[in-house]
Amino acid sequence: MASESTATETTLDVREIDGPPFDDIVAALEALAADERLRLIAPFEPKPLYEVLEARGFTHESERRADVWHIRIERA
């Protein structure tokens, strides 16, 4: 299934972050331009993050691939 979006995508793999990744995620979101999106890669589904994303004006799509979660985040 191909996407028709022309957004530029930045990837943040939180498996590579030593310690809690929340500040890194927020910094990556704040750095996004209007036409950019963030692909977050995590070893677990970050359910608590979803409410934070919504409150900050972002939408997300989550997909589990084997034991890794890929969450595509973009401005609503």
N, C-alpha and C positions, 0 to 999 in steps of 0.2 A: 504494500500500500504506500504510494508515494505522497509526499506532502507538497502542496503548491506554495508554501510559505517562502518568502524571499528573505526572511530574517537571518541574520548572522548568529551563529551559535557558539557560545563559549562553554567549555567543559570544566567542571570542578569535581574532582574525584576525592571525596572526603575520606576514603580509605587511606589516603596518603598524608592525612593531617594528624599530627600528634596532639591529642587532647580533644576537647569538645569542639565540634566544627561550626557551631552556631554563628560565631562572630565572622568566620570566614565566609559563610553562606550569605549573611547580611551584607558584608562588604562587596561580594560579587554581585548581588542584586542591585545595590546602590550604584555600582559602576556600569550597569547596563544602559545602553542608549535605547531610545524608544523602539527601534527596529531590531533589537537584539533579544536573544533568549539565552537561558542558561540550562545546560544539561548537567544535572546533579547525579553523581554516581555514588551509591551508598551500599553498605553490606546489609542494610535492613530498611524496611519501609519507614520513612521519617514522618509518621502520622502527626505528631505534635507540630511539625513545621507547616502543615497544610492550613491551619487556622491563621498562623502568622502571615503566610503568603496572601491569603484572602484579605486580611486586615490591611495589608500594605498595597493592595490593588493588583495582585498577580493571580494568574490562573496556572494550573498545573495538570499534567498528564503523567501518570505513573505506569511503569511497566516492569515486571519482574522477568529477568533473564537469568536462568539458572539460580544461583544464590546471590545475585546482585540486582539492586534496584536502580532503574534509570528514571529520573523525574525531569520532565521538560517543563521549564518555568518561563512564562512570558507575561508582559503587562496585559491586564484585562482590557 
